[in-house]
Amino acid sequence: EAGVAQSPRYKIIEKRQSVAFWCNPISGHATLYWYQQILGQGPKLLIQFQNNGVVDDSQLPKDRFSAERLKGVDSTLKIQPAKLEDSAVYLCASSYRDRVQGRETQYFGPGTRLLVL
Amino acid sequence: AQKVTQAQTEISVVEKEDVTLDCVYETRDTTYYLFWYKQPPSGELVFLIRRNSFDEQNEISGRYSWNFQKSTSSFNFTITASQVVDSAVYFCAFTAAGNKLTFGGGTRVLVKP
């Protein structure tokens, strides 16, 4: 089974530029998450989608960050304009609920490492 | 609000030694789930284990074992007979309703040959 795919793996931009990240979840996973992981810290949730609807975007800096999952499958996360403090790894995860056992586990992609100069 | 604390920032051991990683959580929820993830240098978070709040049975999987104690709000993780390939950052995480994961700060494990 293919895992969560993300691209690009690395991106270097200058502050005030725009950048976009792409995520393709595991097939059949209804829930998709974007996390930001700053160096030396644990990941922090930015936004959670259930199919193509937003479940939680309370920690998304909406003045500069946006995300969409138009067809309920893959998703893009955009930063416009970028700031120095946006340098981080952006992780995408997906999950599905096991109807028999009621379990839901998030599986993560390799992440996109963003450096803002 | 939920909080996950991993007090150990870095642990260094020699191969074949045992390593125990501490995790303490805070919550008012009665139903919740705890996780451990491994993040090797490649950066991908690898799922290791999931525990729900009603299941305090400890678990062993190969060289890994987990000790969940609800009375002390702890979910500790032990690697037995560590190997160089175990070198990574290990994250403890928590979720209640909504499936949002709250992560601890991580513990970096360095296993020297």
Chai-1 contact restraints between the chains, C-beta under 6 A:
chainA,res_idxA,chainB,res_idxB,connection_type,confidence,min_distance_angstrom,max_distance_angstrom,comment,restraint_id
A,G42,B,F91,contact,1.0,0.0,6.0,A-B,restraint_1
A,G42,B,F103,contact,1.0,0.0,6.0,A-B,restraint_2
A,G42,B,G104,contact,1.0,0.0,6.0,A-B,restraint_3
A,G42,B,G105,contact,1.0,0.0,6.0,A-B,restraint_4
A,G42,B,G106,contact,1.0,0.0,6.0,A-B,restraint_5
A,P43,B,F103,contact,1.0,0.0,6.0,A-B,restraint_6
A,L45,B,K100,contact,1.0,0.0,6.0,A-B,restraint_7
A,D56,B,K100,contact,1.0,0.0,6.0,A-B,restraint_8
A,E104,B,N99,contact,1.0,0.0,6.0,A-B,restraint_9
A,T105,B,F47,contact,1.0,0.0,6.0,A-B,restraint_10
A,T105,B,R50,contact,1.0,0.0,6.0,A-B,restraint_11
A,F108,B,E44,contact,1.0,0.0,6.0,A-B,restraint_12
A,F108,B,L45,contact,1.0,0.0,6.0,A-B,restraint_13
A,P110,B,G43,contact,1.0,0.0,6.0,A-B,restraint_14
A,P110,B,E44,contact,1.0,0.0,6.0,A-B,restraint_15
A,G111,B,G43,contact,1.0,0.0,6.0,A-B,restraint_16
